[in-house]
Amino acid sequence: MNIGFYGASKAGTSLGLYCKSKDVPVTGYYSRDPSKSLIASKMTSTSHFFTVQQLIESSDCIIISVSDSAILEVIHQLRLYDLSGLTLIHLSGAMSAYDMNIHCNGRLSLHPIQSLTGTENDIEKLNTTIFSIEGDRTGLKTGEELLGLLGNTFVTLKKEQKVTYHYAATLASNYLVSLLDYSFSMYKKIGFDDDSILNIIASISTNTLSNYLKDRENALTGPASRGDIETLDKHFKSLDTADEKEIFVSLLKMTLGYLERKAKE
C-alpha cells in the first residue's frame, strides 16, 4: 500500500504524519497550491509532486484531502487520467464515497472522528481515534487493511447514514465550541477576566464530560434536573435579546427531552 495525497489540508497532513509514524508508506503530496503541498511533504519527509501524473504513478491509493466543497472539482479533474489501478479515498464525514462518480479500482470514505490541526501533536490523538469507513467492496477492503496497519478501531457505515453520522459528530465537537464560547461571553458580560473564565469553564466542563461518560443517565445536574422553575425563570428574565432567549428555550427543551426519556426508561 502506497498512499499519496491530493491536497494538503490539516486532516491530510495529520494523517500523513500518522501513517509515517506507523510505517505505512506515504509517497507524497500534490496540491493546486504548491506552497501547501511543499510544507506537508517537508513535514512528512515525503515527495513533493508537481503534477497529478507524478502522484498517480507513485501511488496505489490517493487520499483527496481538500475541503468538502472542492472534492467533486478534484474528481472532475481526475477523470482525465487512468485510475484503473487506484483506490480513491476522501476524508469527508458527510459525503459518500459513491459521490466520487469516477472509474477507478475502488472508492472509500475514510473519516477520523477527531479534531485535527495539521501538526505532529495529532499523532498521539490519532492513536486512540475511531474512524468511520464507507464505500464499495474494494474501497472497504482497502480501508480495513489501512486501519489494520494503523491499529485503529473503526465503524462501517452505509451511504445513507453518512449525513446523520457527521451531524452527530459536529454536535459533540464543533457546536460544543460554540456553546462554550457562548458561556464565555456571558461571564465576560459581567466583568470576569479571560483567565478566570477559562479556568471556570475548564473545571465545570471537564467534570461534566467525565460524569456523562461514566454515567450518561445520571449526569445532568442544575435547576432543570431539580425542577427549579424559579431559578429557570430568573435565567430567562436576565437575558437581553430575543436571540438569547431563543437559545435558552431551545436548550431547555432539549434538556427536558433528556429528562423525559430518562423517566420513561
Beta strands, then each sheet from edge to edge (+ up, - down):
strand 1: 3-6
strand 2: 26-30
strand 3: 47-48
strand 4: 61-64
strand 5: 87-90
strand 6: 106-112
strand 7: 131-135
strand 8: 154-156
sheet 1: 3+ 2+ 1+ 4+ 5+ 6+ 7- 8-
end
